[in-house]
Amino acid sequence: MPSLLRMVPFNVTQVRSNSVSQMIPAARTPKLLQIAQWILDPIAYMANNSRRYGTLFYAPVWGKNSERVFMVSDPKAIQFVLTHDTGKGFTSPGELNELLAPMLGRQNTILLSGEQHRQRRQLVLPPFHGEHLKEYGNIIQRITHEVIDEWTLGQEINVREVMQAITMRVILQVVFGLDHGDRYTRLARILAIRLGMTATPFTSIILFLPWLQKDLGPWSPGAQMARLAAETDELLFAEIEERRAHPDSERMDVLSLLLAARDAQGQGLSDQDLRDELMTLLLAGHETTATALTSAIYWLHRSDAVLQKLRAELDGLLDGFQLEELLHLPYLSAVCNEALRIHPVAMLTFPRQVNECVEVCGYQLEPDDVVLGSIYLLHQNEDLYPSPQEFRPERFLERQFSPYEFMPFGAGVRRCVGAALAQVELKIVLGTLIRNHNLALLNTRPVGQARRGVTLGHDAPVRIRSDGPRTRQTPIQPRHSACLGSTHQSAAGGLP
């Protein structure tokens, strides 16, 4: 799609700052047109504004306070904003994420603020760490093998559809412990339809225009969203009620763990709290990982040297290896990181609001201004990532990036709660697939990035052909070859 930004001249105007000597540059393009540009072509919107106005620019595209919204991409400035977001300089109020409320509800970690948000994170985080992740890793590996074992020689595959099928099965089993049955089938079907409604830049408009979400008749998008939401709620509340009636301390799925969780006052989560947290995990937890896996497979099969190097590392794993061995492979980690760098699924950090006059990038921001960190622009920073359009995993073996230089899951108090699970899933699915299967990329033209709901997807389907199981090569060198380097940034350092 041609960029709308090329169709409208960008004349520089200024947004007044309290600093007499500094005026924040901004495009003179009408606000409504900027919003349209942001919705339909966010990559061009960010790239063009950054090129013209630098690392801090006016971006009236978010929330109700859109007259004073700014995007920042300088790593030190992002670090300053995200480490001063507990009331000293900035806050991170959940109401600034109101855009997500129709999909997720309001009683979840993303939309809560202050002490409520802190306490909820403490309850929600434990299921995604420690021994639980080991159990989930075994589930991920089993599901991946089940899916790829069904492929036939010469079969053409839509990568995103297959990756979404894998991640859907994973999230339903990890979150609910469901892998069959009517409730499982219905949830999978409904969630796929809901996500499909915002699968393109044009259909994503419904998320940004609240009036489109209203029920305007049986065939309106709002009516369809309402029907799907009601059916989803029926299933979720029924599952919650059933689990409360029949608690099982042996179960390791996230819902069981959240049902047993208690805060410092001994209070657990209400049914509505659980419903909203589960919606966040279901909608965001598999959609984003499917996109990341699709990107990794695409870039690997466009970069034969990288693919062969990864295969050599994976072939060093002996039959019957432990998952922990795969998760610690340095080049696999670097490949996953590079896929998330070159195609960050989340374009922006969650918004921060200025609490008191503060200077960012040489400009003075005022109370109630909103600041968005641009993860996409950060990951395209040529000072951090020379030749940023090149897929080169070695960059993650050559230096250590800080959490504010590489941050596909955000950072600070709003960092994605499912980041650890996402990175485990990405490594296991990708490692299992590349180690065991030969694939051929069928796309003859480059596949770019495009809006998919509130995230970044692809502007065309990624298609591969199954060329059958691989015959693994016996490694000539030790498994952890010195050429891979002894230091690297693991996905945990900032991998959703």
N, C-alpha and C positions, 0 to 999 in steps of 0.2 A: 504494500500500500504506500503510495507516495506520501511523504511527510507533509502535513498541513503547515508545518513551520516554514516550509519553503514558499508557501503561497501568501504569507503575510509578512510585510516588512517589520523588522524589529528596530524601532527607533528608541533610543535611550531616554527614559524619563528618570525621576529620582524619587525615592521614598525617604522622607525626612527622618533624620536621626537626631537625638538630643545633642550630639557632638556637632558644634558649629562648623568644624572643618571637614566633616565626613558626611556625605550623602550616599545612601545605599542605591546603587543603580538598579533600574528595573525596566522591563519592556513596556512600551506604550500600547501594546496590543490590548484590546478590551478584555476585561476579566472573563467574561463568558466564553470568548474565543480561546483564551488560554486554558480554561477548564476543558473545553472540547479537545484541544490539542493534547492535554495531559491524559485524558481518557483514551483517545484513539491512537496516540503514538507517544507513549511516555519516554521511550528511549531517546527519540529525537528532541523531545521537549527538554529533557535534562541536559543532553549533550550540547544543544545549541545555546541554551542559557549559560551553561558553564563556560563554553568557549568565548561567549561575548562578555560575560560579567564576572567571571572568576569563581572562587570557591565559596562565596556566599551570594545568593541572589534572591530577589523577591519572587515568590511563587504562590499566587493567590488561588490555590487549587485544592485546599484541604479545609474541611470543617466550617463552622459558622463564623469564625474570626478570620476569614480569608483575606481581609485587607492587609493584615500584618503577619503573613506566613512566609518563612524563609527556608530555603534548602541550603545545606552546608555539606561540603565534601572534603575539606581539609582534615587529615587524620588527627592532628593535634586539637583542632577545634571540636571535632566530634568527641574526642576523649574528654575535653573540658566540659562539654554539654552533658555527656552521659555519666560523668562522675560527680557532677554537681546537681543531680536531679532529685535530691531529697529535701528540698526546701531552701537550700543555700544557692541562690542564683536561678535555679530551675525547679520545676515540679513535673511529674509525669501523670497527670490526671487521666483516669480511665475514660471520662466523658469525651475526651478528644478522639476516642476510637469509636464514636457513635455509629460511624459508617458500617461497622461490623455487627451491630446489635440485631438487625433483622435476621441475620444468618445464625448467630451464636447465642442470642439472649444477653441479658444484662448482668446476670449473677455469675460471671466467670472471671478468671484471672485477668483477662485482657481489659475488661471494662471497669474493674474495681480500682479504687484509689487508696492512697495513704496506708494506714494501718490495716484496713481490710484487705488490701492487695498483698501486703507483706505476710499476713497470717495465712491467706489462701495459698500463696506460693509455698509456704512451709508445709502445708497439707498435701499439695498436689505433686511436689517434686520427688519425694521418696520413691514412688513406684518406678521412676525412670532411672534409677541408679542401683549400684551394687549387685547383689545376687539376682535381683529381678531381671536385670538386663541379660544375664547369662541364660536364663530360662527363655526369654524372648528371642535371643539369638538362635537357639535351637529351633524355635517355631519358624523363624524367618528362613533358615536354611532348608528346612523340610518343605515349606511351601514353594520356595524357589525351585527345588528339584522336581516337585510335582508338576509345576507349570512347564518347565523346559523339557521334561521327559515326554510331554504330549506333542511336541513339535515333530513334524515329518520332514524328510529330506526335500529341499527345494521350496518349502513353504514360505510365502511372503508374509511378513509380520509388520503390523503397525506397532512400533515400539511403545508409544505412550499407552495404547490400549492394554498391552500386555503388562507393562509396569504398573499401570493403575489396577489391573486385576490382582497382581501380586500384593501391592501395598494395601488394597482394600481387604483382602483375605487376612493379611497380617494385622491390620488395625482392628478388625472385628474380633479376631481371636485374642490379640493382646489386650484389648480394652474390655471385651465382654466375655472372653473365653468361648466364643461361638465359632464353630466351623461347619455347621450344617443346620438344617431345620428351617421352619417357616420364617421365624423371626430373623434369622441370618439372611435368608434370601430376600425378604422384603426390605430390610435395611440396606443391603447392597444395591438393590434396584433403585430405591428412593434417593440414596445419596448420589448415585451416578447421574440420575436425572437432574438433581439440584445443581450439581457442579457443571453439568452440560449446559445449563441455562446461561452461564456466564463464561463460556469457553472461548469466545472471540472478543476482540476489542469492541465491536459494535454491540454485542449482547451484554457486555459488561456495563453498559450505560445504566442498566436498571439499578445497579448498586449505588450510583452517584446521584440519581434523580428519585428522591423518595416518592414522588407522586406516581411513578410507574409501579411502585410496590403496592399501591392500593388496588382493591378489588373493583375493577371497572367493567366487570361482566365475566361470564363463564370462560371466555377464551383469552382474557387478558393475562399478561405475565404475572400481575399481582395476585389474581385468583389462583393461578397454578401454584405460585409460591405458597399461598395460604393452605391449599389442599395438601401439598407435600409436607409442609411444616406440621400440620395437624396429624398426618399419618405417622410422621417421624416421632412426634411427641407421644402418640399412643403406644408405639413400640418401646420407646425409652422408659416411659413411666411404668409400663407393664414389667419390663425387665428389672427395674429398680425395686418395685413392689415385691416381685418374686424373690429377689435376692435378700431383701430385708426379712422376708418370712422364713427363708431357709438359708441362714448364714453358714458358710463353710470356710473354716480357718485354713484349710489346706489349699484353697484356690489362690493362684498367683496373678490373675488378670487384674487390670487397673481398677475396674469397677469394684471388685471385692476388696482391694486394698483401700480405696477411697471410702467405702462404706465403713471400714474399721478405723479410719483415721480420726484423731481427736486433737483439738487445739489445746493450748495451755490451760484453758478453763474446762476442759473435758467435753467440749461441744463438737459434734460432728457436722457433716454437711446435710442440708435439707434436700428433699427430693428435687426442688427447683435448682439448687446449687449444683447438684450432681448432673441434672439434665443439661445445664449450660456448659459445664466443664466437659461433659461427654461430647456435646456438639462440637466444641472447639477441637477436641482430639480427632473426632471422626472426619470433619470437613477439612481441617488443616493438616492433620497428621498423616494422611495418605496422599492427598493431592500434591503437596509440595515435594514429597519424596519421590513420587512418580515422575515429576518434572525433572528433578535432579538426576535421576537414573537415566532418563531419556537423553539428557544433555551429555552425560558421561559416555554412554554408548555411542552417541553420534560422533563426539569429538575423538574418541578412541579409534573409530573406524575411518576417520579422516586423517589420522596421524599414524601411519603404519609403524614408524620407529617406536612410538610410545606404546602401541599395542604389543609389539614383539617384546619390548622390555618388560611390560607388565606380565605377559605370558611366562617369560623366563622366571620371573620372581615367583609367580603362582605355581609353576611346575616344580619349584624347589620344595613345596609342601609334600611330605610323604603321605601315602594313603593312610586314612584313619587319623589325620591331623586334628588337633584341638582347635576349636573356633578362636580361642585366644591367640593362637599363632597367626591366623589369617588377619585378625584385627590389628596386629602389630606390624604387619608388613609395611616397610617405609614407602616403597614406591606406590603401592595401592593407596595408602593414605594421601600421598602427594597427588595422585590422579584424581581422587575424590575432591580434594581441596581445590585443585585447578578447575575442575568442572564447575564447582560452586563459585569460584572467583569469576570465571569468564561468563557465567550465566547465573547470577544470583537470583534465586527464586523470589526472595523478598527484595523489593526495590529500595525500600526506605526503612529507617528505624521507626519505632513508634514515636509519635510527636511529644516534644517537651515544651512546656510553657514557661516563659520568662517570669520569674517571681520578683525580681528587683533589677534595676538598671545594671547591665553587664555588657562587657565588650567581647565581641566575637569577630575574628578576622579583621580587626581594625575598625569595626563599626560598633556603635553603641545601640544595643537593643533595649526596648522598653518593656515594663511590666505588661503582661498579657500577650506579648508577641509569641508566636509559635515557631519552633525550629524543628525541621525534619532533617535527619542525616541521610544523605543519598548513598546507599550501599553500592548501587550500580556505578556511580561516578567514582567512589572511593576505589573500587576494584579495577577501574580503568585508569588510575593514576599512573602516569608513565614514570614518575620518580620512584614509585614503589615497585611497579611492574613494567619494566622495559618491554616494548612491543606488546602491549596489553591484549591485542587481538589474536596473538599467537597462543596456541594451546601448548604450554610447556610446563609439565609438572615439576621439572627439575628446580624451578624457582623456589619450591617449598622445601627442597633439600639443601639449597645453597644458603638460606638465611631463615631466621626466625622472625615471623611477623607478629606484631602485638595484637591483642584483641580489638584494637581500634584501627588497625590497618587491614585486617582480614576479618570480616564479621558477617557471614551469610545468615547467622541466626540472631543478629542484633547483639546488643551488649548492655551491661548495667542491669538495673532492676527489672527491665522489661525483656530481658533475653528470653528466647523461646524455651519453655519448660520441657519440650520434647526433643531438645537438641541432641542429647546423648542417644536416645533411641533412634533418631534419624540417621546419625552418623554410623551407628552399628548396622542399621538396615542397608544403608548405601554400600558399605564395604562388603557385607555378606552377599547381597544380591549380585553386585557387580563382580566380585571375586569368584563366586560360584559360576556365574554365567560365562565369564571369559576363560576360566580354567577348564570348563567342561564342554564348551560348544564353539563350533566355527560359525561365524556370521559374516555376511557380506552386505555392505551399505548399498542401497539401491538409489538413493537420492543423487541426481546428477547436478543439481544446483545447491548452493549453500542454503542451509536452514537458519533463519535469523530468529530474533526474539520479538515477542509481541505480548500485549496485555492478555492475561487470562484471569478474569475477576480482579482481585486486588494484588495479584502476583504476576510474575513474568513467565509466560509459556513460550511456545514456538509459533512461528508464522506459517508453518507448513508441517504436515505429518512427517516424522522420521520413519523410514521404511527400511527393513533389513530382510535378507533371505537366510533361512536356516540351511547351512551346508553340512549339518550332521555333527555328531559328537567328535570331540578332539582326541587325537592320540597325543598324550602329553609327552614332552621331551625330557629325557633324563638330564638333569643339570650337570654341566661340566664343572662349574664353580660352586663353592659353598652357597647355601641358600641366601644368606645376607651378604651379598657381594659388596666389597668395599667401594665399588663404583657408585653405589647408591647413596653413599654418604652415611655418616654415623649420627648426624643431627638432622632433625626435620620437625616441621610443625605438624602435629597430629590434628586430625579433624576436631578433636575435642577442644583445641585452642581457639576455635571460633567457627566450627562448621555449622533446617530446621531440621 
